[in-house]
Amino acid sequence: MPIRIVTDSTCDLPNAIVEKMGITVIPAYINIDQHSYLDGVELTRKEFYEQLPALHTPPTTSAPGIGAFIKVYEQLAEAGASEIISVHISEKLSNIANVALLAAQATQVIPVTVFDSGQVTLGTGLLAQIAAEAAAAGKSVAEIIQLLHEKRAKTYCYAALDTLEYLRRSGRVSFLQAGLGTVLQIKPLLKMHDGVVEMDRARTRAGAMDRLVELLKAVGSIEQISLVHTHVPERAQAFWDSIKHLFPTQTSPLSVEVTSVIGAHIGPGAVGLVCIKSDDHK
């Protein structure tokens, strides 16, 4: 019986990959005014980003309930799964992994191992995909978890935000920092690696793109690169056009619009990348 992979909607994996690899995605919630929507199910990303700038009350986000995880774990067991690996957004950014762990402990019908990706958006998604590929290849849970730890340490996510405003709205930065950023035209950059979140900055949008390139080059040899954006596919494509000479054997990479649960905190206009460093021996 197969090992099945579960993740959450912040993973940003396209449906085609999810379906091909048999990954189960549990949606988080995006809360707007008095309404809660299942992320990616009851509210499309296009609908969300188009209304986001006009919202007077900042949207909030919340993790799926423990019951949602237990239900999925038990359904997979009934469908013939032997074990489950549940891969989720960094616990530094969300409570989702902690809820999944409580659900795993409460699930009696099947062993469930929860893995904190230490990542966000496709950083989580690519690790879930790697886990699914390893499971399909016949690897054991122990082997897959070891592989995930190795890949987590080599996975980087960098994003240039268009404004500090949405971080301020969500309580991630103070009013003073947000005001200063507006006056000085500061473009914040978020850096995520192995569970550590850091902020960088540039003075202009062009400067932020240049800084992304610097960060990418500093990683070293790259075995996989993907693009992420918040409702600006044309900017993501322009960024790829500016760096594709660094990847002469790479066709157009995966490029995804970041899900609403993350977009609520970083706002529209962000462009970023997720990359996995090549193994040291390569």
VMD Tcl script that draws the C-alpha trace (Angstrom):
set ca {
  {0.00 0.00 0.00}
  {1.32 3.48 -0.89}
  {2.66 6.30 1.21}
  {0.52 9.38 0.57}
  {1.54 13.02 0.79}
  {-0.61 15.75 2.31}
  {0.08 19.48 2.27}
  {-1.83 22.75 2.67}
  {-2.99 25.41 0.23}
  {-0.03 27.70 0.91}
  {2.11 25.24 -1.09}
  {1.06 26.89 -4.38}
  {1.51 23.71 -6.41}
  {-0.50 23.82 -9.65}
  {-3.46 21.45 -9.83}
  {-1.82 19.50 -12.64}
  {1.11 18.54 -10.41}
  {-1.12 17.84 -7.42}
  {-3.30 15.50 -9.46}
  {-0.41 13.79 -11.23}
  {1.46 13.08 -7.99}
  {-1.62 12.18 -5.94}
  {-0.96 14.92 -3.37}
  {-3.82 15.95 -1.09}
  {-4.11 19.69 -0.40}
  {-5.99 20.92 2.67}
  {-7.18 24.53 2.23}
  {-6.53 27.20 4.82}
  {-8.99 30.07 5.35}
  {-8.98 33.64 4.10}
  {-11.28 35.87 6.17}
  {-12.74 39.01 4.58}
  {-15.11 41.16 6.60}
  {-17.58 38.69 8.12}
  {-16.96 35.89 5.64}
  {-14.47 33.01 5.70}
  {-13.46 31.37 2.43}
  {-11.63 28.14 1.79}
  {-8.38 29.24 0.20}
  {-8.38 28.49 -3.52}
  {-11.76 26.77 -3.34}
  {-14.41 29.36 -2.52}
  {-12.47 32.46 -3.62}
  {-10.22 32.59 -6.66}
  {-6.85 34.31 -6.56}
  {-7.98 36.71 -9.30}
  {-11.06 37.72 -7.28}
  {-8.99 38.17 -4.15}
  {-6.21 40.30 -5.61}
  {-8.62 42.52 -7.53}
  {-10.55 43.43 -4.39}
  {-7.59 43.52 -1.95}
  {-6.50 47.18 -2.46}
  {-10.05 48.45 -1.82}
  {-10.67 46.51 1.39}
  {-11.07 48.85 4.36}
  {-10.61 46.05 6.89}
  {-7.45 44.01 6.32}
  {-8.19 40.35 5.53}
  {-7.01 37.79 8.03}
  {-6.01 34.17 7.63}
  {-6.46 31.05 9.71}
  {-5.37 27.44 9.72}
  {-7.71 24.56 8.90}
  {-9.24 22.97 12.00}
  {-7.87 19.76 13.47}
  {-10.99 17.97 12.25}
  {-10.17 18.79 8.62}
  {-6.79 17.08 8.96}
  {-8.17 14.04 10.77}
  {-10.86 13.63 8.12}
  {-8.29 13.70 5.30}
  {-5.94 11.30 7.08}
  {-8.74 8.82 7.72}
  {-10.05 9.10 4.13}
  {-6.60 8.33 2.77}
  {-6.34 5.34 5.08}
  {-9.71 4.06 3.85}
  {-8.49 4.52 0.27}
  {-5.57 2.18 0.95}
  {-2.72 4.41 2.13}
  {-0.23 2.67 4.41}
  {1.34 5.80 5.88}
  {1.08 9.58 5.44}
  {3.67 12.34 5.32}
  {2.12 15.75 5.93}
  {4.31 18.61 4.62}
  {3.42 22.16 5.67}
  {4.36 25.84 5.70}
  {6.99 26.86 8.25}
  {5.71 26.95 11.81}
  {7.45 30.35 12.08}
  {4.82 31.74 9.71}
  {1.69 29.75 10.46}
  {0.07 27.44 12.99}
  {-0.85 24.93 10.26}
  {1.97 22.47 11.00}
  {1.09 22.47 14.70}
  {-2.57 21.72 13.93}
  {-1.47 18.92 11.60}
  {0.70 17.47 14.38}
  {-2.21 17.45 16.81}
  {-4.34 15.74 14.17}
  {-1.61 13.20 13.51}
  {-1.44 12.38 17.21}
  {-5.22 11.99 17.33}
  {-5.41 9.76 14.24}
  {-5.52 6.09 15.22}
  {-6.07 4.37 11.88}
  {-2.82 5.25 10.11}
  {0.67 6.51 11.01}
  {1.13 10.17 10.11}
  {4.48 11.99 10.07}
  {4.32 15.79 10.00}
  {7.20 17.64 8.35}
  {7.78 21.37 8.81}
  {9.07 22.57 5.44}
  {10.72 25.63 6.98}
  {9.43 27.35 3.87}
  {6.58 29.25 2.26}
  {4.71 29.13 -1.08}
  {6.50 26.89 -3.62}
  {9.27 26.28 -1.08}
  {6.73 24.08 0.68}
  {5.21 22.88 -2.59}
  {8.44 21.66 -4.15}
  {9.29 19.71 -0.99}
  {5.84 18.09 -1.07}
  {6.41 17.20 -4.71}
  {9.83 15.71 -3.89}
  {8.21 13.63 -1.16}
  {5.53 12.38 -3.56}
  {8.12 11.46 -6.18}
  {10.17 9.57 -3.59}
  {7.07 7.74 -2.39}
  {6.20 6.76 -5.97}
  {9.75 5.43 -6.34}
  {9.22 3.08 -3.40}
  {11.17 4.94 -0.73}
  {10.26 4.34 2.92}
  {8.95 7.06 5.23}
  {12.33 7.23 6.98}
  {14.11 7.63 3.64}
  {11.69 10.32 2.48}
  {11.99 12.30 5.71}
  {15.78 12.18 5.47}
  {15.56 13.40 1.88}
  {13.22 16.21 2.91}
  {15.63 17.39 5.61}
  {18.43 17.45 3.03}
  {16.36 19.38 0.49}
  {14.94 21.77 3.10}
  {18.49 22.92 3.88}
  {19.04 23.62 0.16}
  {15.75 25.43 -0.52}
  {15.59 29.23 -0.68}
  {12.72 31.64 -1.22}
  {13.30 35.31 -2.03}
  {10.59 37.83 -2.82}
  {10.61 41.55 -3.62}
  {7.45 43.22 -2.32}
  {5.97 46.27 -3.97}
  {5.09 47.95 -0.68}
  {5.36 47.62 3.09}
  {1.67 48.49 3.47}
  {0.29 44.96 3.62}
  {2.93 43.79 6.07}
  {1.91 46.77 8.21}
  {-1.78 45.93 7.91}
  {-1.15 42.37 8.99}
  {0.95 43.49 11.95}
  {4.27 42.29 10.55}
  {5.91 45.74 10.71}
  {5.20 48.85 12.74}
  {3.46 51.96 11.43}
  {6.78 53.83 11.70}
  {8.63 51.32 9.54}
  {5.84 51.35 6.97}
  {5.77 55.16 6.85}
  {9.52 55.36 6.50}
  {9.42 52.84 3.69}
  {6.86 54.92 1.81}
  {8.78 58.17 2.19}
  {12.08 56.66 1.10}
  {10.53 54.46 -1.61}
  {11.94 51.41 0.14}
  {11.04 48.08 -1.44}
  {11.15 45.30 1.14}
  {12.56 41.87 0.30}
  {11.66 38.76 2.24}
  {14.16 35.92 2.56}
  {13.23 32.43 3.73}
  {15.68 29.58 4.27}
  {15.56 26.55 6.53}
  {12.95 28.02 8.85}
  {14.60 31.44 9.16}
  {12.74 34.55 7.94}
  {14.70 37.74 7.28}
  {13.99 41.09 5.69}
  {16.19 42.91 3.21}
  {15.49 46.13 1.35}
  {16.16 48.13 -1.78}
  {15.42 51.74 -2.67}
  {13.51 51.14 -5.92}
  {11.67 48.39 -7.76}
  {14.59 48.05 -10.17}
  {16.95 47.89 -7.22}
  {14.85 45.15 -5.67}
  {15.07 43.09 -8.84}
  {18.84 43.57 -8.88}
  {18.98 42.44 -5.25}
  {17.02 39.30 -6.11}
  {19.65 38.47 -8.71}
  {22.43 39.01 -6.16}
  {20.72 36.70 -3.68}
  {20.19 34.06 -6.36}
  {23.83 34.15 -7.43}
  {24.94 33.87 -3.80}
  {23.16 30.52 -3.48}
  {25.56 28.97 -5.97}
  {24.75 26.13 -8.33}
  {20.99 25.66 -8.72}
  {19.27 22.40 -9.59}
  {15.74 23.83 -9.76}
  {14.23 27.30 -9.94}
  {10.62 28.47 -9.97}
  {8.96 31.89 -9.97}
  {6.23 33.27 -7.72}
  {4.24 36.51 -7.92}
  {1.17 38.21 -6.51}
  {-1.02 39.06 -9.51}
  {1.79 40.41 -11.72}
  {2.69 37.59 -14.15}
  {4.22 40.07 -16.56}
  {6.75 41.22 -13.94}
  {7.62 37.63 -13.12}
  {8.20 36.95 -16.82}
  {10.35 40.07 -17.13}
  {12.41 38.94 -14.17}
  {12.94 35.53 -15.77}
  {13.94 37.19 -19.03}
  {16.61 39.09 -17.10}
  {18.13 35.98 -15.49}
  {17.53 33.16 -17.97}
  {21.05 33.53 -19.32}
  {22.17 32.12 -15.96}
  {20.26 28.92 -16.79}
  {21.11 28.12 -20.41}
  {19.69 24.59 -20.23}
  {16.50 25.61 -18.41}
  {13.25 26.00 -20.32}
  {10.63 28.39 -18.97}
  {10.33 27.61 -15.25}
  {7.19 26.99 -13.26}
  {5.61 30.37 -12.45}
  {2.67 30.61 -10.06}
  {0.44 33.25 -8.56}
  {0.81 33.15 -4.79}
  {-2.28 32.01 -2.95}
  {-4.58 34.47 -1.17}
  {-3.58 33.31 2.33}
  {-0.03 34.54 1.70}
  {-1.02 37.44 -0.55}
  {-3.08 38.93 2.28}
  {0.17 39.62 4.13}
  {2.44 40.75 1.29}
  {0.01 42.44 -1.09}
  {-0.16 42.58 -4.89}
  {2.85 43.41 -7.03}
  {5.36 41.05 -5.41}
  {7.81 39.01 -7.50}
  {10.04 36.27 -6.20}
  {11.75 32.97 -6.74}
  {12.12 29.61 -5.08}
  {15.26 27.63 -5.80}
  {16.89 24.43 -4.67}
  {20.66 24.35 -4.49}
  {22.46 21.54 -6.25}
  {23.94 18.79 -4.13}
  {27.48 19.58 -3.05}
  {28.97 16.74 -5.08}
  {27.43 17.93 -8.34}
}
mol new
graphics top color blue
foreach p $ca { graphics top sphere $p radius 0.5 }
foreach p [lrange $ca 0 end-1] q [lrange $ca 1 end] { graphics top cylinder $p $q radius 0.2 }
display resetview
